[in-house]
Amino acid sequence: MTKSSTLNHPVYPIGTPGIAWESLEKAAWLAIQQRKRNYWDEVVSPLTALLLDRDSPLADWAELVEYSVLDYQPQGLAQYPLFAVRSRNWQAHRPTVLVTGGVHGYETSGVQGALQFIAHKLSHYQSSVNFIILPCISPWAYETINRWNPLAIDPNRAFVEHSPAAESAAAMAFIRQQTQKVALHIDLHETTDTDNSEFGPAKAARDGLAFEYHDIPDGFYLVGDSENPQPEFQRALISAVSQVTHIAAADDADCLIGEPLQQLGVINYAKKALGLCGGLTDAMYVTTTEVYPDSTNATAEQCNRAQVATICAAIEYVLQHGD
């Protein structure tokens, strides 16, 4: 069942309906954003404890790399170093696994699920795969619980050449420096009630469009690539996650968030054409997770575990079927 809603959809409080935002409206939007959590405490400190502590076993075969710095000082904000976790003993014959989290900073389990995978599961695969993990691509958005960066740009529509989003550009540049071939890419996301109450209306206002409402699916689902759907791969991941949390059912139109259901818990997007993070490589196996943290039938810990289960099942699939 999808989560129905009787919400009214008032005019977004910034801008004029039907007119796209310009610099004044974007500045007004930025002025009302507030820091609600701490990137250093919740992301950087756990990473340094896991990988820079001399007593940590992970430090023998995994390294913490600062791959770029986001500089939002011109906007009156901070600088944010960006971190990746990378195999220390890279082997060309092993498949390369890419995990990305926090492209949308407000999607908490994308970040925390990546951190939990590093802490508890990464050691299981350290001799089987090369890995690159970017646990929090958008730290300012993580701190302010936002979908956009401070310039009102959605990084998950900006994985394109000459990207307007520094978050996306930095991630793309780093991955290209590391390897020419990725076998598997898992991009960790959530679909939340605030997609309808805040982020969807804000996007519509920014672009001068009418807001298009969709029921939020109650449960976990995946977004495959319409140009490379890999249905058996997606099915294996859904099966694994179903042991952790419930899978979202289609709505009355046999859709999830307006997209036709391809199989239980799976829809497809054209990832490269849309500039999605999931399209940043040519990996044979790629998917985007979507958990629903606002469900009355799931806890925050289940959402984190669903992210971890997806990564593990995906690696197992690649090791079994090849890249």
DRENDO-1510 file (C-alpha; in Angstrom, 1 decimal, always signed):
<recs>
REC; n; res; u; v; w
REC; 1; MET; +0.0; +0.0; +0.0 .
REC; 2; THR; +1.2; +3.5; -0.7 .
REC; 3; LYS; +0.9; +6.2; +2.0 .
REC; 4; SER; -2.1; +8.3; +1.0 .
REC; 5; SER; -2.3; +11.9; +1.9 .
REC; 6; THR; -5.0; +14.6; +2.2 .
REC; 7; LEU; -2.4; +17.4; +2.3 .
REC; 8; ASN; -3.3; +20.6; +0.7 .
REC; 9; HIS; -0.5; +22.1; -1.4 .
REC; 10; PRO; -0.2; +25.8; -0.6 .
REC; 11; VAL; +2.0; +28.2; -2.7 .
REC; 12; TYR; +5.6; +27.9; -1.7 .
REC; 13; PRO; +6.5; +31.0; +0.5 .
REC; 14; ILE; +9.4; +32.1; -1.7 .
REC; 15; GLY; +9.0; +33.4; -5.2 .
REC; 16; THR; +6.0; +34.1; -7.5 .
REC; 17; PRO; +4.0; +31.2; -8.8 .
REC; 18; GLY; +4.9; +30.5; -12.5 .
REC; 19; ILE; +8.1; +32.5; -12.4 .
REC; 20; ALA; +11.4; +30.7; -12.0 .
REC; 21; TRP; +13.7; +31.9; -9.2 .
REC; 22; GLU; +16.6; +34.2; -9.8 .
REC; 23; SER; +19.3; +35.3; -7.5 .
REC; 24; LEU; +17.1; +37.2; -5.0 .
REC; 25; GLU; +14.8; +34.2; -4.5 .
REC; 26; LYS; +17.7; +31.8; -4.1 .
REC; 27; ALA; +19.3; +34.1; -1.5 .
REC; 28; ALA; +16.0; +34.3; +0.4 .
REC; 29; TRP; +15.8; +30.5; +0.4 .
REC; 30; LEU; +19.4; +30.1; +1.6 .
REC; 31; ALA; +18.7; +32.7; +4.4 .
REC; 32; ILE; +16.1; +30.4; +6.0 .
REC; 33; GLN; +18.3; +27.3; +6.1 .
REC; 34; GLN; +19.5; +26.2; +9.5 .
REC; 35; ARG; +22.2; +23.8; +10.7 .
REC; 36; LYS; +20.5; +20.9; +12.4 .
REC; 37; ARG; +23.3; +18.4; +12.8 .
REC; 38; ASN; +27.0; +18.1; +12.7 .
REC; 39; TYR; +28.9; +16.6; +9.7 .
REC; 40; TRP; +32.1; +16.5; +11.7 .
REC; 41; ASP; +30.6; +14.6; +14.7 .
REC; 42; GLU; +28.3; +12.2; +12.7 .
REC; 43; VAL; +30.4; +11.5; +9.6 .
REC; 44; VAL; +34.1; +12.6; +9.9 .
REC; 45; SER; +34.7; +11.5; +13.4 .
REC; 46; PRO; +33.4; +7.9; +12.8 .
REC; 47; LEU; +35.5; +7.7; +9.6 .
REC; 48; THR; +38.7; +8.8; +11.3 .
REC; 49; ALA; +38.1; +6.5; +14.3 .
REC; 50; LEU; +37.7; +3.5; +11.9 .
REC; 51; LEU; +40.6; +4.3; +9.5 .
REC; 52; LEU; +43.1; +6.5; +11.2 .
REC; 53; ASP; +43.3; +4.9; +14.7 .
REC; 54; ARG; +46.4; +2.8; +14.8 .
REC; 55; ASP; +44.5; +0.0; +16.7 .
REC; 56; SER; +41.8; -0.2; +14.0 .
REC; 57; PRO; +42.1; -3.4; +11.9 .
REC; 58; LEU; +40.5; -1.6; +8.9 .
REC; 59; ALA; +43.5; +0.7; +8.6 .
REC; 60; ASP; +45.7; -2.1; +7.3 .
REC; 61; TRP; +43.8; -2.5; +4.1 .
REC; 62; ALA; +41.6; +0.6; +3.8 .
REC; 63; GLU; +42.6; +4.2; +3.6 .
REC; 64; LEU; +40.7; +7.4; +4.2 .
REC; 65; VAL; +41.2; +9.9; +1.4 .
REC; 66; GLU; +40.3; +13.6; +1.4 .
REC; 67; TYR; +39.4; +14.0; -2.3 .
REC; 68; SER; +38.2; +17.6; -2.4 .
REC; 69; VAL; +37.0; +20.6; -0.3 .
REC; 70; LEU; +33.7; +22.3; -0.8 .
REC; 71; ASP; +34.2; +26.1; -0.3 .
REC; 72; TYR; +30.9; +27.9; +0.6 .
REC; 73; GLN; +32.6; +30.8; +2.4 .
REC; 74; PRO; +31.5; +33.2; -0.4 .
REC; 75; GLN; +27.9; +32.3; +0.7 .
REC; 76; GLY; +28.8; +33.1; +4.4 .
REC; 77; LEU; +29.1; +29.3; +5.2 .
REC; 78; ALA; +31.9; +26.9; +5.9 .
REC; 79; GLN; +34.4; +24.8; +4.0 .
REC; 80; TYR; +33.7; +21.1; +3.9 .
REC; 81; PRO; +36.4; +18.5; +3.3 .
REC; 82; LEU; +35.1; +15.5; +1.3 .
REC; 83; PHE; +36.2; +12.0; +2.2 .
REC; 84; ALA; +36.3; +8.6; +0.5 .
REC; 85; VAL; +37.3; +5.2; +1.8 .
REC; 86; ARG; +39.4; +3.3; -0.7 .
REC; 87; SER; +41.1; -0.1; -0.9 .
REC; 88; ARG; +44.8; +0.2; +0.1 .
REC; 89; ASN; +45.9; -2.9; -1.8 .
REC; 90; TRP; +44.2; -2.3; -5.2 .
REC; 91; GLN; +44.2; -5.4; -7.4 .
REC; 92; ALA; +43.5; -5.0; -11.1 .
REC; 93; HIS; +41.9; -8.4; -11.4 .
REC; 94; ARG; +39.3; -7.8; -8.8 .
REC; 95; PRO; +35.9; -6.2; -9.5 .
REC; 96; THR; +35.6; -2.6; -8.4 .
REC; 97; VAL; +32.7; -1.6; -6.2 .
REC; 98; LEU; +31.5; +2.0; -5.8 .
REC; 99; VAL; +29.2; +3.0; -3.0 .
REC; 100; THR; +27.8; +6.6; -2.8 .
REC; 101; GLY; +25.8; +8.1; +0.0 .
REC; 102; GLY; +24.5; +11.5; +1.0 .
REC; 103; VAL; +24.1; +12.9; -2.5 .
REC; 104; HIS; +20.9; +14.2; -1.0 .
REC; 105; GLY; +22.1; +15.2; +2.4 .
REC; 106; TYR; +18.7; +14.9; +4.1 .
REC; 107; GLU; +18.5; +11.2; +3.3 .
REC; 108; THR; +20.0; +10.1; +6.5 .
REC; 109; SER; +20.3; +6.3; +6.1 .
REC; 110; GLY; +22.2; +6.8; +2.8 .
REC; 111; VAL; +25.1; +8.3; +4.9 .
REC; 112; GLN; +24.6; +6.2; +8.0 .
REC; 113; GLY; +24.1; +3.0; +6.1 .
REC; 114; ALA; +27.4; +3.6; +4.2 .
REC; 115; LEU; +29.2; +4.2; +7.6 .
REC; 116; GLN; +27.7; +1.0; +9.0 .
REC; 117; PHE; +28.8; -1.0; +6.0 .
REC; 118; ILE; +32.3; +0.3; +6.4 .
REC; 119; ALA; +32.3; -0.5; +10.1 .
REC; 120; HIS; +30.7; -3.9; +10.1 .
REC; 121; LYS; +30.8; -5.5; +6.7 .
REC; 122; LEU; +33.6; -4.1; +4.6 .
REC; 123; SER; +36.2; -6.5; +6.1 .
REC; 124; HIS; +34.2; -9.5; +4.7 .
REC; 125; TYR; +35.0; -8.4; +1.1 .
REC; 126; GLN; +38.3; -6.7; +1.4 .
REC; 127; SER; +40.2; -9.6; -0.3 .
REC; 128; SER; +37.5; -10.0; -3.0 .
REC; 129; VAL; +36.9; -6.6; -4.5 .
REC; 130; ASN; +38.4; -3.2; -4.9 .
REC; 131; PHE; +36.2; -0.6; -3.2 .
REC; 132; ILE; +35.6; +3.1; -3.3 .
REC; 133; ILE; +33.0; +4.5; -0.8 .
REC; 134; LEU; +31.9; +8.1; -0.7 .
REC; 135; PRO; +29.7; +8.1; +2.3 .
REC; 136; CYS; +28.6; +11.8; +2.3 .
REC; 137; ILE; +28.8; +13.6; -1.0 .
REC; 138; SER; +26.8; +16.6; +0.2 .
REC; 139; PRO; +27.9; +17.6; +3.7 .
REC; 140; TRP; +26.2; +21.0; +3.9 .
REC; 141; ALA; +22.9; +19.4; +2.9 .
REC; 142; TYR; +23.5; +16.7; +5.5 .
REC; 143; GLU; +23.9; +19.3; +8.2 .
REC; 144; THR; +20.9; +21.4; +7.1 .
REC; 145; ILE; +18.7; +18.3; +6.1 .
REC; 146; ASN; +18.4; +19.5; +2.6 .
REC; 147; ARG; +18.0; +18.1; -0.9 .
REC; 148; TRP; +19.9; +20.9; -2.6 .
REC; 149; ASN; +23.3; +22.5; -2.1 .
REC; 150; PRO; +23.5; +26.2; -0.9 .
REC; 151; LEU; +23.1; +27.4; -4.5 .
REC; 152; ALA; +19.7; +25.7; -4.8 .
REC; 153; ILE; +21.1; +23.0; -7.1 .
REC; 154; ASP; +20.2; +19.4; -6.8 .
REC; 155; PRO; +23.5; +17.4; -7.0 .
REC; 156; ASN; +21.5; +14.4; -8.1 .
REC; 157; ARG; +20.6; +16.1; -11.3 .
REC; 158; ALA; +24.1; +17.5; -11.9 .
REC; 159; PHE; +26.3; +14.5; -12.6 .
REC; 160; VAL; +27.1; +15.9; -16.1 .
REC; 161; GLU; +30.1; +17.4; -17.8 .
REC; 162; HIS; +30.8; +20.9; -16.5 .
REC; 163; SER; +28.6; +20.3; -13.6 .
REC; 164; PRO; +27.1; +23.3; -11.9 .
REC; 165; ALA; +27.2; +21.4; -8.5 .
REC; 166; ALA; +30.6; +21.3; -6.8 .
REC; 167; GLU; +29.5; +18.1; -5.0 .
REC; 168; SER; +28.8; +16.3; -8.2 .
REC; 169; ALA; +31.9; +17.6; -10.0 .
REC; 170; ALA; +34.2; +16.6; -7.1 .
REC; 171; ALA; +32.8; +13.0; -7.0 .
REC; 172; MET; +33.1; +12.6; -10.7 .
REC; 173; ALA; +36.6; +13.8; -10.9 .
REC; 174; PHE; +37.7; +11.6; -8.0 .
REC; 175; ILE; +36.2; +8.4; -9.5 .
REC; 176; ARG; +37.8; +9.1; -12.9 .
REC; 177; GLN; +41.2; +9.5; -11.2 .
REC; 178; GLN; +40.8; +6.2; -9.4 .
REC; 179; THR; +39.7; +3.7; -12.1 .
REC; 180; GLN; +38.5; +3.4; -15.7 .
REC; 181; LYS; +36.2; +0.5; -14.9 .
REC; 182; VAL; +33.6; +0.0; -12.1 .
REC; 183; ALA; +31.7; -3.3; -12.0 .
REC; 184; LEU; +29.1; -2.3; -9.4 .
REC; 185; HIS; +27.7; +1.1; -8.2 .
REC; 186; ILE; +25.1; +1.3; -5.4 .
REC; 187; ASP; +23.8; +4.8; -4.7 .
REC; 188; LEU; +22.0; +5.1; -1.3 .
REC; 189; HIS; +18.9; +7.2; -1.0 .
REC; 190; GLU; +15.6; +7.7; +0.8 .
REC; 191; THR; +12.1; +8.8; -0.2 .
REC; 192; THR; +10.6; +10.8; +2.6 .
REC; 193; ASP; +7.3; +12.6; +3.4 .
REC; 194; THR; +9.2; +15.9; +3.0 .
REC; 195; ASP; +9.5; +15.2; -0.7 .
REC; 196; ASN; +5.9; +16.2; -0.8 .
REC; 197; SER; +5.7; +18.7; +2.0 .
REC; 198; GLU; +8.9; +20.7; +1.3 .
REC; 199; PHE; +11.4; +19.6; -1.4 .
REC; 200; GLY; +8.9; +19.0; -4.2 .
REC; 201; PRO; +7.1; +22.3; -3.7 .
REC; 202; ALA; +10.4; +24.1; -3.4 .
REC; 203; LYS; +11.6; +22.6; -6.7 .
REC; 204; ALA; +8.4; +23.6; -8.4 .
REC; 205; ALA; +8.7; +27.1; -7.1 .
REC; 206; ARG; +12.3; +27.4; -8.1 .
REC; 207; ASP; +11.6; +26.3; -11.6 .
REC; 208; GLY; +8.3; +28.3; -12.0 .
REC; 209; LEU; +6.2; +25.1; -12.4 .
REC; 210; ALA; +3.2; +23.5; -10.8 .
REC; 211; PHE; +4.0; +21.0; -8.1 .
REC; 212; GLU; +3.2; +17.4; -9.2 .
REC; 213; TYR; +2.2; +15.4; -6.1 .
REC; 214; HIS; +2.8; +11.6; -5.8 .
REC; 215; ASP; +2.0; +9.3; -2.9 .
REC; 216; ILE; +5.1; +8.3; -1.1 .
REC; 217; PRO; +5.7; +4.5; -1.3 .
REC; 218; ASP; +5.5; +2.8; +2.1 .
REC; 219; GLY; +8.6; +0.6; +2.0 .
REC; 220; PHE; +11.9; -0.1; +0.3 .
REC; 221; TYR; +12.3; +0.0; -3.5 .
REC; 222; LEU; +15.1; +0.3; -6.1 .
REC; 223; VAL; +15.6; +2.5; -9.1 .
REC; 224; GLY; +17.4; +0.7; -11.9 .
REC; 225; ASP; +18.8; +2.1; -15.1 .
REC; 226; SER; +16.3; +2.0; -18.0 .
REC; 227; GLU; +19.3; +1.8; -20.4 .
REC; 228; ASN; +20.8; -1.2; -18.5 .
REC; 229; PRO; +18.1; -2.6; -16.2 .
REC; 230; GLN; +19.6; -5.9; -15.1 .
REC; 231; PRO; +16.3; -7.3; -13.8 .
REC; 232; GLU; +17.8; -10.4; -12.2 .
REC; 233; PHE; +20.3; -8.3; -10.3 .
REC; 234; GLN; +17.6; -6.0; -9.0 .
REC; 235; ARG; +15.4; -9.0; -8.0 .
REC; 236; ALA; +18.3; -10.5; -6.0 .
REC; 237; LEU; +18.7; -7.2; -4.0 .
REC; 238; ILE; +14.9; -7.0; -3.4 .
REC; 239; SER; +14.9; -10.5; -2.1 .
REC; 240; ALA; +17.8; -9.8; +0.3 .
REC; 241; VAL; +16.3; -6.6; +1.7 .
REC; 242; SER; +12.9; -8.2; +2.2 .
REC; 243; GLN; +14.5; -10.1; +5.1 .
REC; 244; VAL; +15.2; -6.7; +6.7 .
REC; 245; THR; +12.3; -4.5; +6.0 .
REC; 246; HIS; +9.1; -4.5; +3.8 .
REC; 247; ILE; +9.1; -3.8; +0.1 .
REC; 248; ALA; +6.9; -1.0; -1.3 .
REC; 249; ALA; +3.9; -2.1; -3.2 .
REC; 250; ALA; +2.7; -0.3; -6.4 .
REC; 251; ASP; -0.1; +2.2; -6.3 .
REC; 252; ASP; -3.4; +1.8; -8.0 .
REC; 253; ALA; -1.8; +2.8; -11.4 .
REC; 254; ASP; +0.9; +0.1; -10.9 .
REC; 255; CYS; +3.5; +2.8; -10.3 .
REC; 256; LEU; +5.9; +4.1; -7.7 .
REC; 257; ILE; +6.3; +7.9; -7.5 .
REC; 258; GLY; +4.7; +8.1; -10.9 .
REC; 259; GLU; +7.0; +5.6; -12.6 .
REC; 260; PRO; +5.7; +2.2; -14.0 .
REC; 261; LEU; +6.6; -0.8; -11.8 .
REC; 262; GLN; +9.0; -3.1; -13.6 .
REC; 263; GLN; +8.8; -5.9; -11.0 .
REC; 264; LEU; +8.2; -6.0; -7.3 .
REC; 265; GLY; +10.0; -3.0; -5.7 .
REC; 266; VAL; +11.7; -1.9; -8.9 .
REC; 267; ILE; +11.3; +1.1; -11.2 .
REC; 268; ASN; +13.8; +2.5; -13.8 .
REC; 269; TYR; +15.1; +5.9; -14.7 .
REC; 270; ALA; +17.4; +7.0; -17.5 .
REC; 271; LYS; +20.3; +7.7; -15.1 .
REC; 272; LYS; +22.8; +9.3; -17.5 .
REC; 273; ALA; +20.2; +11.4; -19.3 .
REC; 274; LEU; +18.9; +12.8; -16.0 .
REC; 275; GLY; +22.3; +13.5; -14.6 .
REC; 276; LEU; +21.9; +11.1; -11.7 .
REC; 277; CYS; +24.7; +9.9; -9.5 .
REC; 278; GLY; +23.8; +6.3; -10.6 .
REC; 279; GLY; +24.9; +7.3; -14.1 .
REC; 280; LEU; +28.4; +8.5; -13.3 .
REC; 281; THR; +30.0; +5.3; -14.4 .
REC; 282; ASP; +29.5; +2.6; -17.0 .
REC; 283; ALA; +29.1; -0.1; -14.4 .
REC; 284; MET; +27.3; -3.3; -15.5 .
REC; 285; TYR; +25.4; -3.4; -12.3 .
REC; 286; VAL; +23.9; -0.2; -10.9 .
REC; 287; THR; +21.0; +0.6; -8.7 .
REC; 288; THR; +19.7; +3.4; -6.4 .
REC; 289; THR; +18.1; +2.4; -3.1 .
REC; 290; GLU; +15.1; +4.1; -1.7 .
REC; 291; VAL; +14.0; +3.5; +1.9 .
REC; 292; TYR; +11.0; +5.1; +3.6 .
REC; 293; PRO; +12.1; +6.4; +7.1 .
REC; 294; ASP; +8.7; +7.9; +7.8 .
REC; 295; SER; +7.0; +4.5; +7.7 .
REC; 296; THR; +5.1; +3.3; +10.8 .
REC; 297; ASN; +6.3; -0.2; +9.8 .
REC; 298; ALA; +10.1; +0.5; +9.9 .
REC; 299; THR; +12.6; +2.0; +12.3 .
REC; 300; ALA; +15.6; +4.2; +11.5 .
REC; 301; GLU; +17.9; +1.2; +12.3 .
REC; 302; GLN; +16.0; -1.0; +9.8 .
REC; 303; CYS; +16.5; +1.7; +7.1 .
REC; 304; ASN; +20.3; +1.6; +7.8 .
REC; 305; ARG; +20.3; -2.2; +7.8 .
REC; 306; ALA; +18.4; -2.2; +4.5 .
REC; 307; GLN; +21.1; +0.0; +2.9 .
REC; 308; VAL; +23.8; -2.4; +4.2 .
REC; 309; ALA; +21.9; -5.5; +3.1 .
REC; 310; THR; +21.6; -4.0; -0.4 .
REC; 311; ILE; +25.4; -3.4; -0.7 .
REC; 312; CYS; +26.2; -6.9; +0.6 .
REC; 313; ALA; +23.7; -8.6; -1.7 .
REC; 314; ALA; +25.0; -6.6; -4.7 .
REC; 315; ILE; +28.6; -7.6; -4.0 .
REC; 316; GLU; +27.7; -11.2; -3.6 .
REC; 317; TYR; +25.8; -11.1; -6.9 .
REC; 318; VAL; +28.8; -9.6; -8.7 .
REC; 319; LEU; +31.2; -12.2; -7.2 .
REC; 320; GLN; +28.9; -15.0; -8.3 .
REC; 321; HIS; +28.0; -13.7; -11.8 .
REC; 322; GLY; +31.1; -11.7; -12.8 .
REC; 323; ASP; +31.5; -8.2; -14.1 .
</recs>
